[in-house]
Amino acid sequence: MKRKIMIPLLVIVALAGAGAFFWRHTHDQKQPATALTLYGNVDIRQVQLAFNASDRIDRMLVREGEAVRRGQRLATLDTTRLQQNVALLEAQRAAQQQVVVRLKAGNRPEEIRKARADADAARIDAENAERTYRRLNDLVAQKFVAKQQADDAKAAADAAQAKFEAAQATRRLEELGARVEDVAAAQATLKANEAALAIARRQLADASLYAPADGIVQDRILEPGDMASPQLPVYTLALTDPIWVRAYVQGPDMGKIHHGMRAEVSTDSYPGKRYRAWLGYISPSAEFTPKAVETTEVRSNLVYQVRVFVCNPQNELRLGMPATVTIQLDQPLSTAAETPPCQSQ
């Protein structure tokens, strides 16, 4: 009797189980998932900071773990030699500036008057020498003096005339001032001095190392007294903006997401806390599933890398921290053009 009762009960239970499985299967097909969950790790950019100069380090102004701001000075080199070079080039530029000013201004009135007076004196000497020659030449014709005296007077008159012409040329040069070519050459020399001074000042500025962006000092590699060069990093700086979660999306889910979608990020380090985020990058090419990817199904298939940018106001997220990303799939396409959530706070 009991066996007759048990058989119908087992049939009823089996039918109920099959019905429940069928209902769940058809229900899941009719109502697709409204959220996509991804698993990845926090990623940031790192910068190797080095001096753009070679000299001995004078001061290191920050240590590991310190937060720095964009433009903050982090370290300096010994600048004694560089400062002396700048002072030397400044003096050379100042001297050349005066040369250009003098050439443009021309000769002083006193110099021009002196040149004119020298020309007048030379003219008088030439005229006097010419008269002396003529008198002696007349006396030679009358045989009162020797012809040699007349020849000497002729030579003296010619020399005096040449000096007069030279004085005249000097006067004209004084009145005209510097040649255009001389002014241009002086100006070119001044530009060369200014360029050399600019380079020296740039080298002096390069003796200070500044933070290129907001971040946290991850490594302090060199110390005061070490020789620095452009090939030797001084600090490793971890940038605090942007911070993103590197995750991977399977091929069938690619059609569900688009650039700019809002998301939420959670970590095991801060249970219950959710960080505002948005989808900022979708890889244009596929790749095989990396070993580091955490998925509910581990299998070899093609996936696409995505970067979900995260708001991190309390600086709680760290490089490599495992994170879970939740993306609601019922978002309109217009969210891609809206202001990112971190900027709206």
WOZIUR-V348484 format. One record per pair of residues at least 6 apart in sequence whose C-alpha atoms are under 7 Angstrom apart, sorted by the first residue. I is the first residue (numbers start at 1). J is the second residue. Records with the same first field share a line. If there is no record, write none. Layout:
I: J ; J
//
This chain:
34: 328 ; 329 ; 330
35: 326 ; 327 ; 328 ; 329
36: 326 ; 327 ; 328 ; 329
37: 325 ; 326 ; 327
38: 247 ; 324 ; 325 ; 326
39: 247 ; 294 ; 295 ; 323 ; 324 ; 325
40: 245 ; 246 ; 247 ; 293 ; 294 ; 322 ; 323 ; 324
41: 245 ; 246 ; 247 ; 320 ; 321 ; 322 ; 323
42: 244 ; 245 ; 246 ; 318 ; 319 ; 320 ; 321 ; 322 ; 323
43: 243 ; 244 ; 245 ; 246 ; 319 ; 320
44: 238 ; 239 ; 242 ; 243 ; 244 ; 319
45: 238 ; 239
46: 236 ; 237 ; 238 ; 239
47: 236 ; 237 ; 238
48: 233 ; 235 ; 236 ; 237
49: 233 ; 234 ; 235 ; 236
50: 230 ; 232 ; 233 ; 234
51: 206 ; 207 ; 209 ; 228 ; 229 ; 230
52: 206 ; 229 ; 230
53: 203 ; 206 ; 207 ; 229 ; 230
54: 228 ; 229 ; 230
55: 77 ; 78 ; 227 ; 228 ; 229
56: 77 ; 78 ; 225 ; 226 ; 227 ; 228
57: 76 ; 77 ; 78 ; 224 ; 225 ; 226 ; 227 ; 228
58: 76 ; 77 ; 78 ; 224 ; 225
59: 75 ; 76 ; 77 ; 224
60: 74 ; 75 ; 76 ; 223 ; 224
61: 74 ; 75
62: 74
63: 217 ; 220
64: 217 ; 218 ; 219 ; 220
65: 216 ; 217 ; 218
66: 216 ; 217
67: 215 ; 216 ; 217
68: 214 ; 215 ; 216
69: 211 ; 213 ; 214 ; 215
70: 211 ; 212 ; 213 ; 214
71: 210 ; 211 ; 212
72: 210 ; 211
73: 208 ; 209 ; 210 ; 211
74: 209 ; 210 ; 211
75: 208 ; 209
76: 207 ; 208 ; 209
77: 207 ; 208
79: 204 ; 207
82: 204
83: 204
85: 200
86: 197 ; 200 ; 201
89: 193 ; 197
90: 197
92: 193
93: 190 ; 193 ; 194
96: 190
97: 190
99: 186
100: 183 ; 186 ; 187
103: 178 ; 183
104: 183
106: 177 ; 178
107: 174 ; 177
112: 171 ; 174 ; 175
115: 170 ; 171 ; 174
116: 171
118: 167
119: 164 ; 167 ; 168 ; 171
122: 160 ; 163 ; 164 ; 167
123: 164
125: 160
126: 157 ; 160 ; 161 ; 164
129: 153 ; 156 ; 157 ; 160
130: 157
132: 153
133: 150 ; 153 ; 154 ; 157
136: 150
137: 150
139: 145
140: 146 ; 147
213: 239
214: 239 ; 240
215: 237 ; 238 ; 239 ; 240
216: 237 ; 238 ; 239
217: 235 ; 236 ; 237 ; 238
218: 236 ; 237 ; 238
219: 235 ; 236
220: 234 ; 235 ; 236
221: 233 ; 234 ; 235
222: 234
242: 309
243: 309 ; 310
244: 307 ; 308 ; 309 ; 310
245: 307 ; 308 ; 309
246: 306 ; 307 ; 308
247: 305 ; 306 ; 307
248: 303 ; 304 ; 305 ; 306
249: 303 ; 304 ; 305
250: 302 ; 303 ; 304
251: 302 ; 303
256: 329
257: 329
259: 279 ; 280 ; 281 ; 336
260: 278 ; 279 ; 280 ; 335 ; 336
261: 278 ; 279 ; 331 ; 335 ; 336
262: 277 ; 278 ; 279 ; 327
263: 276 ; 277 ; 278 ; 279 ; 325 ; 326 ; 327 ; 328
264: 274 ; 275 ; 276 ; 277 ; 325 ; 326 ; 327
265: 274 ; 275 ; 276 ; 277 ; 323 ; 324 ; 325 ; 326
266: 273 ; 274 ; 275 ; 323 ; 324 ; 325
267: 322 ; 323 ; 324
275: 310 ; 311
276: 310 ; 311 ; 341
277: 308 ; 309 ; 310 ; 311 ; 341
278: 308 ; 309 ; 310
279: 307 ; 308 ; 309
280: 307 ; 308 ; 309
281: 306 ; 307
282: 305 ; 306 ; 307
283: 304 ; 305 ; 306
285: 304
286: 302 ; 303 ; 304
287: 302 ; 303 ; 304
288: 300 ; 301 ; 302 ; 303
289: 300 ; 301 ; 302 ; 303
311: 342
//
